Amino acid sequence: MLGERGRIENSHNMADSVLSQAYAVNEQFGLQRQQLEHVRTRITHAVGMVPGVNGLISRIGTKRRRDGIILGTTIAFCFLMLLYFM
């Protein structure tokens, strides 16, 4: 009985250790989230001060979206041709 009690106590200690590590990681994620939000705010503020950057960013986003659609369509067409000829 004492041996079983010791093993259960060791299991509880290990679970407590894992939980404390998980809480520490969660706290670190929160700190990183705050830092990233601060950086995002600073970048947004800096971009707002430079004229024409918003237009450039939107054009880049439009081209990326268009390229994604073209690539997806090409892959789908090739896949359908592969299925058709098999």
PDB file as gemmi writes it, atoms N, CA and C in Angstrom:
CRYST1    1.000    1.000    1.000  90.00  90.00  90.00 P 1                      
ATOM      1  N   MET A   1       0.817  -1.202   0.000  1.00  0.00           N  
ATOM      2  CA  MET A   1       0.000   0.000   0.000  1.00  0.00           C  
ATOM      3  C   MET A   1       0.858   1.262   0.000  1.00  0.00           C  
ATOM      4  N   LEU A   2       1.954   1.216   0.761  1.00  0.00           N  
ATOM      5  CA  LEU A   2       2.825   2.389   0.807  1.00  0.00           C  
ATOM      6  C   LEU A   2       3.501   2.623  -0.548  1.00  0.00           C  
ATOM      7  N   GLY A   3       3.873   1.522  -1.204  1.00  0.00           N  
ATOM      8  CA  GLY A   3       4.475   1.664  -2.533  1.00  0.00           C  
ATOM      9  C   GLY A   3       3.492   2.257  -3.527  1.00  0.00           C  
ATOM     10  N   GLU A   4       2.255   1.800  -3.489  1.00  0.00           N  
ATOM     11  CA  GLU A   4       1.216   2.329  -4.384  1.00  0.00           C  
ATOM     12  C   GLU A   4       0.962   3.796  -4.084  1.00  0.00           C  
ATOM     13  N   ARG A   5       0.938   4.140  -2.800  1.00  0.00           N  
ATOM     14  CA  ARG A   5       0.725   5.539  -2.403  1.00  0.00           C  
ATOM     15  C   ARG A   5       1.868   6.400  -2.931  1.00  0.00           C  
ATOM     16  N   GLY A   6       3.095   5.911  -2.874  1.00  0.00           N  
ATOM     17  CA  GLY A   6       4.245   6.660  -3.387  1.00  0.00           C  
ATOM     18  C   GLY A   6       4.152   6.875  -4.883  1.00  0.00           C  
ATOM     19  N   ARG A   7       3.733   5.856  -5.608  1.00  0.00           N  
ATOM     20  CA  ARG A   7       3.587   5.996  -7.057  1.00  0.00           C  
ATOM     21  C   ARG A   7       2.495   7.001  -7.406  1.00  0.00           C  
ATOM     22  N   ILE A   8       1.393   6.968  -6.666  1.00  0.00           N  
ATOM     23  CA  ILE A   8       0.304   7.942  -6.905  1.00  0.00           C  
ATOM     24  C   ILE A   8       0.779   9.351  -6.599  1.00  0.00           C  
ATOM     25  N   GLU A   9       1.549   9.495  -5.521  1.00  0.00           N  
ATOM     26  CA  GLU A   9       2.081  10.811  -5.163  1.00  0.00           C  
ATOM     27  C   GLU A   9       3.038  11.318  -6.250  1.00  0.00           C  
ATOM     28  N   ASN A  10       3.869  10.420  -6.791  1.00  0.00           N  
ATOM     29  CA  ASN A  10       4.765  10.796  -7.883  1.00  0.00           C  
ATOM     30  C   ASN A  10       3.981  11.219  -9.125  1.00  0.00           C  
ATOM     31  N   SER A  11       2.874  10.513  -9.409  1.00  0.00           N  
ATOM     32  CA  SER A  11       2.034  10.885 -10.551  1.00  0.00           C  
ATOM     33  C   SER A  11       1.422  12.260 -10.345  1.00  0.00           C  
ATOM     34  N   HIS A  12       0.980  12.533  -9.133  1.00  0.00           N  
ATOM     35  CA  HIS A  12       0.394  13.850  -8.847  1.00  0.00           C  
ATOM     36  C   HIS A  12       1.447  14.944  -8.967  1.00  0.00           C  
ATOM     37  N   ASN A  13       2.647  14.674  -8.471  1.00  0.00           N  
ATOM     38  CA  ASN A  13       3.724  15.670  -8.583  1.00  0.00           C  
ATOM     39  C   ASN A  13       4.086  15.930 -10.046  1.00  0.00           C  
ATOM     40  N   MET A  14       4.107  14.876 -10.851  1.00  0.00           N  
ATOM     41  CA  MET A  14       4.414  15.044 -12.272  1.00  0.00           C  
ATOM     42  C   MET A  14       3.314  15.842 -12.962  1.00  0.00           C  
ATOM     43  N   ALA A  15       2.061  15.566 -12.635  1.00  0.00           N  
ATOM     44  CA  ALA A  15       0.949  16.317 -13.227  1.00  0.00           C  
ATOM     45  C   ALA A  15       1.015  17.778 -12.815  1.00  0.00           C  
ATOM     46  N   ASP A  16       1.360  18.031 -11.547  1.00  0.00           N  
ATOM     47  CA  ASP A  16       1.501  19.422 -11.094  1.00  0.00           C  
ATOM     48  C   ASP A  16       2.629  20.130 -11.835  1.00  0.00           C  
ATOM     49  N   SER A  17       3.712  19.422 -12.083  1.00  0.00           N  
ATOM     50  CA  SER A  17       4.836  20.004 -12.813  1.00  0.00           C  
ATOM     51  C   SER A  17       4.434  20.348 -14.245  1.00  0.00           C  
ATOM     52  N   VAL A  18       3.725  19.438 -14.895  1.00  0.00           N  
ATOM     53  CA  VAL A  18       3.284  19.693 -16.274  1.00  0.00           C  
ATOM     54  C   VAL A  18       2.318  20.866 -16.322  1.00  0.00           C  
ATOM     55  N   LEU A  19       1.414  20.927 -15.357  1.00  0.00           N  
ATOM     56  CA  LEU A  19       0.461  22.049 -15.326  1.00  0.00           C  
ATOM     57  C   LEU A  19       1.171  23.374 -15.091  1.00  0.00           C  
ATOM     58  N   SER A  20       2.156  23.394 -14.220  1.00  0.00           N  
ATOM     59  CA  SER A  20       2.866  24.655 -13.975  1.00  0.00           C  
ATOM     60  C   SER A  20       3.632  25.084 -15.220  1.00  0.00           C  
ATOM     61  N   GLN A  21       4.204  24.132 -15.961  1.00  0.00           N  
ATOM     62  CA  GLN A  21       4.872  24.467 -17.216  1.00  0.00           C  
ATOM     63  C   GLN A  21       3.875  25.003 -18.229  1.00  0.00           C  
ATOM     64  N   ALA A  22       2.702  24.405 -18.288  1.00  0.00           N  
ATOM     65  CA  ALA A  22       1.680  24.860 -19.238  1.00  0.00           C  
ATOM     66  C   ALA A  22       1.230  26.278 -18.901  1.00  0.00           C  
ATOM     67  N   TYR A  23       1.065  26.572 -17.614  1.00  0.00           N  
ATOM     68  CA  TYR A  23       0.687  27.932 -17.223  1.00  0.00           C  
ATOM     69  C   TYR A  23       1.793  28.927 -17.567  1.00  0.00           C  
ATOM     70  N   ALA A  24       3.055  28.529 -17.396  1.00  0.00           N  
ATOM     71  CA  ALA A  24       4.165  29.416 -17.734  1.00  0.00           C  
ATOM     72  C   ALA A  24       4.198  29.677 -19.242  1.00  0.00           C  
ATOM     73  N   VAL A  25       3.972  28.645 -20.046  1.00  0.00           N  
ATOM     74  CA  VAL A  25       3.957  28.812 -21.503  1.00  0.00           C  
ATOM     75  C   VAL A  25       2.798  29.714 -21.910  1.00  0.00           C  
ATOM     76  N   ASN A  26       1.647  29.525 -21.287  1.00  0.00           N  
ATOM     77  CA  ASN A  26       0.483  30.357 -21.589  1.00  0.00           C  
ATOM     78  C   ASN A  26       0.775  31.819 -21.266  1.00  0.00           C  
ATOM     79  N   GLU A  27       1.454  32.063 -20.156  1.00  0.00           N  
ATOM     80  CA  GLU A  27       1.804  33.436 -19.785  1.00  0.00           C  
ATOM     81  C   GLU A  27       2.772  34.033 -20.793  1.00  0.00           C  
ATOM     82  N   GLN A  28       3.744  33.236 -21.246  1.00  0.00           N  
ATOM     83  CA  GLN A  28       4.688  33.717 -22.252  1.00  0.00           C  
ATOM     84  C   GLN A  28       3.989  34.026 -23.575  1.00  0.00           C  
ATOM     85  N   PHE A  29       3.023  33.194 -23.954  1.00  0.00           N  
ATOM     86  CA  PHE A  29       2.251  33.474 -25.167  1.00  0.00           C  
ATOM     87  C   PHE A  29       1.503  34.795 -25.030  1.00  0.00           C  
ATOM     88  N   GLY A  30       0.953  35.058 -23.856  1.00  0.00           N  
ATOM     89  CA  GLY A  30       0.259  36.327 -23.631  1.00  0.00           C  
ATOM     90  C   GLY A  30       1.200  37.506 -23.782  1.00  0.00           C  
ATOM     91  N   LEU A  31       2.409  37.390 -23.233  1.00  0.00           N  
ATOM     92  CA  LEU A  31       3.389  38.469 -23.368  1.00  0.00           C  
ATOM     93  C   LEU A  31       3.793  38.667 -24.825  1.00  0.00           C  
ATOM     94  N   GLN A  32       3.990  37.569 -25.546  1.00  0.00           N  
ATOM     95  CA  GLN A  32       4.340  37.680 -26.961  1.00  0.00           C  
ATOM     96  C   GLN A  32       3.211  38.310 -27.761  1.00  0.00           C  
ATOM     97  N   ARG A  33       1.960  37.965 -27.415  1.00  0.00           N  
ATOM     98  CA  ARG A  33       0.813  38.554 -28.103  1.00  0.00           C  
ATOM     99  C   ARG A  33       0.789  40.059 -27.895  1.00  0.00           C  
ATOM    100  N   GLN A  34       1.052  40.502 -26.671  1.00  0.00           N  
ATOM    101  CA  GLN A  34       1.067  41.936 -26.394  1.00  0.00           C  
ATOM    102  C   GLN A  34       2.172  42.635 -27.172  1.00  0.00           C  
ATOM    103  N   GLN A  35       3.351  42.010 -27.224  1.00  0.00           N  
ATOM    104  CA  GLN A  35       4.454  42.615 -27.968  1.00  0.00           C  
ATOM    105  C   GLN A  35       4.138  42.699 -29.457  1.00  0.00           C  
ATOM    106  N   LEU A  36       3.547  41.642 -30.008  1.00  0.00           N  
ATOM    107  CA  LEU A  36       3.203  41.671 -31.433  1.00  0.00           C  
ATOM    108  C   LEU A  36       2.127  42.713 -31.731  1.00  0.00           C  
ATOM    109  N   GLU A  37       1.164  42.871 -30.831  1.00  0.00           N  
ATOM    110  CA  GLU A  37       0.139  43.902 -31.021  1.00  0.00           C  
ATOM    111  C   GLU A  37       0.768  45.285 -30.981  1.00  0.00           C  
ATOM    112  N   HIS A  38       1.743  45.483 -30.100  1.00  0.00           N  
ATOM    113  CA  HIS A  38       2.431  46.766 -30.021  1.00  0.00           C  
ATOM    114  C   HIS A  38       3.199  47.041 -31.319  1.00  0.00           C  
ATOM    115  N   VAL A  39       3.883  46.028 -31.841  1.00  0.00           N  
ATOM    116  CA  VAL A  39       4.627  46.183 -33.091  1.00  0.00           C  
ATOM    117  C   VAL A  39       3.664  46.478 -34.237  1.00  0.00           C  
ATOM    118  N   ARG A  40       2.529  45.751 -34.274  1.00  0.00           N  
ATOM    119  CA  ARG A  40       1.549  45.975 -35.337  1.00  0.00           C  
ATOM    120  C   ARG A  40       1.015  47.400 -35.281  1.00  0.00           C  
ATOM    121  N   THR A  41       0.764  47.899 -34.083  1.00  0.00           N  
ATOM    122  CA  THR A  41       0.271  49.261 -33.927  1.00  0.00           C  
ATOM    123  C   THR A  41       1.305  50.267 -34.427  1.00  0.00           C  
ATOM    124  N   ARG A  42       2.558  50.043 -34.092  1.00  0.00           N  
ATOM    125  CA  ARG A  42       3.611  50.960 -34.534  1.00  0.00           C  
ATOM    126  C   ARG A  42       3.771  50.932 -36.051  1.00  0.00           C  
ATOM    127  N   ILE A  43       3.699  49.738 -36.638  1.00  0.00           N  
ATOM    128  CA  ILE A  43       3.835  49.636 -38.095  1.00  0.00           C  
ATOM    129  C   ILE A  43       2.653  50.299 -38.788  1.00  0.00           C  
ATOM    130  N   THR A  44       1.452  50.069 -38.266  1.00  0.00           N  
ATOM    131  CA  THR A  44       0.260  50.700 -38.845  1.00  0.00           C  
ATOM    132  C   THR A  44       0.368  52.213 -38.778  1.00  0.00           C  
ATOM    133  N   HIS A  45       0.862  52.707 -37.665  1.00  0.00           N  
ATOM    134  CA  HIS A  45       1.037  54.153 -37.516  1.00  0.00           C  
ATOM    135  C   HIS A  45       2.078  54.663 -38.515  1.00  0.00           C  
ATOM    136  N   ALA A  46       3.184  53.946 -38.671  1.00  0.00           N  
ATOM    137  CA  ALA A  46       4.236  54.371 -39.597  1.00  0.00           C  
ATOM    138  C   ALA A  46       3.750  54.325 -41.038  1.00  0.00           C  
ATOM    139  N   VAL A  47       2.980  53.293 -41.392  1.00  0.00           N  
ATOM    140  CA  VAL A  47       2.452  53.180 -42.753  1.00  0.00           C  
ATOM    141  C   VAL A  47       1.473  54.311 -43.030  1.00  0.00           C  
ATOM    142  N   GLY A  48       0.696  54.697 -42.034  1.00  0.00           N  
ATOM    143  CA  GLY A  48      -0.258  55.781 -42.217  1.00  0.00           C  
ATOM    144  C   GLY A  48       0.411  57.114 -42.463  1.00  0.00           C  
ATOM    145  N   MET A  49       1.645  57.259 -42.011  1.00  0.00           N  
ATOM    146  CA  MET A  49       2.346  58.525 -42.179  1.00  0.00           C  
ATOM    147  C   MET A  49       2.959  58.663 -43.568  1.00  0.00           C  
ATOM    148  N   VAL A  50       3.202  57.546 -44.255  1.00  0.00           N  
ATOM    149  CA  VAL A  50       3.820  57.586 -45.580  1.00  0.00           C  
ATOM    150  C   VAL A  50       2.717  57.506 -46.634  1.00  0.00           C  
ATOM    151  N   PRO A  51       2.602  58.518 -47.493  1.00  0.00           N  
ATOM    152  CA  PRO A  51       1.530  58.486 -48.499  1.00  0.00           C  
ATOM    153  C   PRO A  51       1.811  57.453 -49.589  1.00  0.00           C  
ATOM    154  N   GLY A  52       0.758  56.824 -50.047  1.00  0.00           N  
ATOM    155  CA  GLY A  52       0.860  55.889 -51.157  1.00  0.00           C  
ATOM    156  C   GLY A  52       1.160  54.457 -50.751  1.00  0.00           C  
ATOM    157  N   VAL A  53       1.518  54.206 -49.500  1.00  0.00           N  
ATOM    158  CA  VAL A  53       1.865  52.855 -49.086  1.00  0.00           C  
ATOM    159  C   VAL A  53       0.620  51.975 -49.027  1.00  0.00           C  
ATOM    160  N   ASN A  54      -0.497  52.531 -48.583  1.00  0.00           N  
ATOM    161  CA  ASN A  54      -1.732  51.735 -48.514  1.00  0.00           C  
ATOM    162  C   ASN A  54      -2.152  51.260 -49.900  1.00  0.00           C  
ATOM    163  N   GLY A  55      -2.029  52.121 -50.905  1.00  0.00           N  
ATOM    164  CA  GLY A  55      -2.353  51.727 -52.274  1.00  0.00           C  
ATOM    165  C   GLY A  55      -1.435  50.635 -52.774  1.00  0.00           C  
ATOM    166  N   LEU A  56      -0.146  50.755 -52.444  1.00  0.00           N  
ATOM    167  CA  LEU A  56       0.826  49.741 -52.849  1.00  0.00           C  
ATOM    168  C   LEU A  56       0.522  48.404 -52.186  1.00  0.00           C  
ATOM    169  N   ILE A  57       0.212  48.421 -50.912  1.00  0.00           N  
ATOM    170  CA  ILE A  57      -0.102  47.187 -50.183  1.00  0.00           C  
ATOM    171  C   ILE A  57      -1.363  46.541 -50.748  1.00  0.00           C  
ATOM    172  N   SER A  58      -2.370  47.338 -51.063  1.00  0.00           N  
ATOM    173  CA  SER A  58      -3.602  46.769 -51.618  1.00  0.00           C  
ATOM    174  C   SER A  58      -3.354  46.184 -53.008  1.00  0.00           C  
ATOM    175  N   ARG A  59      -2.502  46.821 -53.817  1.00  0.00           N  
ATOM    176  CA  ARG A  59      -2.173  46.263 -55.140  1.00  0.00           C  
ATOM    177  C   ARG A  59      -1.414  44.951 -55.010  1.00  0.00           C  
ATOM    178  N   ILE A  60      -0.512  44.889 -54.044  1.00  0.00           N  
ATOM    179  CA  ILE A  60       0.229  43.641 -53.820  1.00  0.00           C  
ATOM    180  C   ILE A  60      -0.740  42.537 -53.391  1.00  0.00           C  
ATOM    181  N   GLY A  61      -1.685  42.867 -52.497  1.00  0.00           N  
ATOM    182  CA  GLY A  61      -2.680  41.880 -52.068  1.00  0.00           C  
ATOM    183  C   GLY A  61      -3.547  41.406 -53.214  1.00  0.00           C  
ATOM    184  N   THR A  62      -3.920  42.315 -54.098  1.00  0.00           N  
ATOM    185  CA  THR A  62      -4.737  41.946 -55.254  1.00  0.00           C  
ATOM    186  C   THR A  62      -3.964  41.005 -56.182  1.00  0.00           C  
ATOM    187  N   LYS A  63      -2.691  41.305 -56.404  1.00  0.00           N  
ATOM    188  CA  LYS A  63      -1.882  40.433 -57.273  1.00  0.00           C  
ATOM    189  C   LYS A  63      -1.696  39.064 -56.638  1.00  0.00           C  
ATOM    190  N   ARG A  64      -1.488  39.006 -55.334  1.00  0.00           N  
ATOM    191  CA  ARG A  64      -1.327  37.711 -54.664  1.00  0.00           C  
ATOM    192  C   ARG A  64      -2.605  36.890 -54.774  1.00  0.00           C  
ATOM    193  N   ARG A  65      -3.744  37.537 -54.596  1.00  0.00           N  
ATOM    194  CA  ARG A  65      -5.023  36.839 -54.709  1.00  0.00           C  
ATOM    195  C   ARG A  65      -5.225  36.309 -56.123  1.00  0.00           C  
ATOM    196  N   ARG A  66      -4.922  37.137 -57.108  1.00  0.00           N  
ATOM    197  CA  ARG A  66      -5.053  36.723 -58.506  1.00  0.00           C  
ATOM    198  C   ARG A  66      -4.113  35.562 -58.819  1.00  0.00           C  
ATOM    199  N   ASP A  67      -2.878  35.652 -58.359  1.00  0.00           N  
ATOM    200  CA  ASP A  67      -1.916  34.564 -58.587  1.00  0.00           C  
ATOM    201  C   ASP A  67      -2.385  33.277 -57.918  1.00  0.00           C  
ATOM    202  N   GLY A  68      -2.975  33.378 -56.738  1.00  0.00           N  
ATOM    203  CA  GLY A  68      -3.501  32.197 -56.056  1.00  0.00           C  
ATOM    204  C   GLY A  68      -4.633  31.547 -56.823  1.00  0.00           C  
ATOM    205  N   ILE A  69      -5.497  32.361 -57.382  1.00  0.00           N  
ATOM    206  CA  ILE A  69      -6.619  31.835 -58.172  1.00  0.00           C  
ATOM    207  C   ILE A  69      -6.097  31.144 -59.430  1.00  0.00           C  
ATOM    208  N   ILE A  70      -5.134  31.771 -60.101  1.00  0.00           N  
ATOM    209  CA  ILE A  70      -4.565  31.169 -61.316  1.00  0.00           C  
ATOM    210  C   ILE A  70      -3.874  29.854 -60.977  1.00  0.00           C  
ATOM    211  N   LEU A  71      -3.102  29.831 -59.906  1.00  0.00           N  
ATOM    212  CA  LEU A  71      -2.398  28.617 -59.515  1.00  0.00           C  
ATOM    213  C   LEU A  71      -3.376  27.508 -59.129  1.00  0.00           C  
ATOM    214  N   GLY A  72      -4.409  27.856 -58.384  1.00  0.00           N  
ATOM    215  CA  GLY A  72      -5.420  26.870 -57.999  1.00  0.00           C  
ATOM    216  C   GLY A  72      -6.153  26.304 -59.194  1.00  0.00           C  
ATOM    217  N   THR A  73      -6.483  27.164 -60.145  1.00  0.00           N  
ATOM    218  CA  THR A  73      -7.164  26.714 -61.349  1.00  0.00           C  
ATOM    219  C   THR A  73      -6.265  25.785 -62.166  1.00  0.00           C  
ATOM    220  N   THR A  74      -4.990  26.123 -62.283  1.00  0.00           N  
ATOM    221  CA  THR A  74      -4.049  25.292 -63.032  1.00  0.00           C  
ATOM    222  C   THR A  74      -3.891  23.918 -62.377  1.00  0.00           C  
ATOM    223  N   ILE A  75      -3.756  23.898 -61.064  1.00  0.00           N  
ATOM    224  CA  ILE A  75      -3.619  22.622 -60.354  1.00  0.00           C  
ATOM    225  C   ILE A  75      -4.882  21.777 -60.519  1.00  0.00           C  
ATOM    226  N   ALA A  76      -6.045  22.401 -60.417  1.00  0.00           N  
ATOM    227  CA  ALA A  76      -7.304  21.664 -60.588  1.00  0.00           C  
ATOM    228  C   ALA A  76      -7.419  21.103 -62.001  1.00  0.00           C  
ATOM    229  N   PHE A  77      -7.052  21.896 -62.987  1.00  0.00           N  
ATOM    230  CA  PHE A  77      -7.107  21.432 -64.377  1.00  0.00           C  
ATOM    231  C   PHE A  77      -6.171  20.247 -64.592  1.00  0.00           C  
ATOM    232  N   CYS A  78      -4.948  20.340 -64.080  1.00  0.00           N  
ATOM    233  CA  CYS A  78      -3.989  19.232 -64.232  1.00  0.00           C  
ATOM    234  C   CYS A  78      -4.482  17.979 -63.523  1.00  0.00           C  
ATOM    235  N   PHE A  79      -5.059  18.137 -62.355  1.00  0.00           N  
ATOM    236  CA  PHE A  79      -5.593  16.994 -61.606  1.00  0.00           C  
ATOM    237  C   PHE A  79      -6.740  16.346 -62.369  1.00  0.00           C  
ATOM    238  N   LEU A  80      -7.634  17.140 -62.925  1.00  0.00           N  
ATOM    239  CA  LEU A  80      -8.744  16.605 -63.692  1.00  0.00           C  
ATOM    240  C   LEU A  80      -8.254  15.898 -64.951  1.00  0.00           C  
ATOM    241  N   MET A  81      -7.239  16.444 -65.620  1.00  0.00           N  
ATOM    242  CA  MET A  81      -6.675  15.780 -66.792  1.00  0.00           C  
ATOM    243  C   MET A  81      -6.019  14.461 -66.400  1.00  0.00           C  
ATOM    244  N   LEU A  82      -5.361  14.443 -65.246  1.00  0.00           N  
ATOM    245  CA  LEU A  82      -4.730  13.222 -64.768  1.00  0.00           C  
ATOM    246  C   LEU A  82      -5.784  12.151 -64.495  1.00  0.00           C  
ATOM    247  N   LEU A  83      -6.885  12.532 -63.879  1.00  0.00           N  
ATOM    248  CA  LEU A  83      -7.972  11.576 -63.614  1.00  0.00           C  
ATOM    249  C   LEU A  83      -8.639  11.114 -64.916  1.00  0.00           C  
ATOM    250  N   TYR A  84      -8.772  12.021 -65.868  1.00  0.00           N  
ATOM    251  CA  TYR A  84      -9.432  11.696 -67.129  1.00  0.00           C  
ATOM    252  C   TYR A  84      -8.630  10.667 -67.936  1.00  0.00           C  
ATOM    253  N   PHE A  85      -7.301  10.837 -67.975  1.00  0.00           N  
ATOM    254  CA  PHE A  85      -6.475   9.968 -68.801  1.00  0.00           C  
ATOM    255  C   PHE A  85      -6.041   8.682 -68.094  1.00  0.00           C  
ATOM    256  N   MET A  86      -6.407   8.501 -66.848  1.00  0.00           N  
ATOM    257  CA  MET A  86      -6.012   7.262 -66.148  1.00  0.00           C  
ATOM    258  C   MET A  86      -6.993   6.183 -66.406  1.00  0.00           C  
TER     259      MET A  86                                                      
END                                                                             
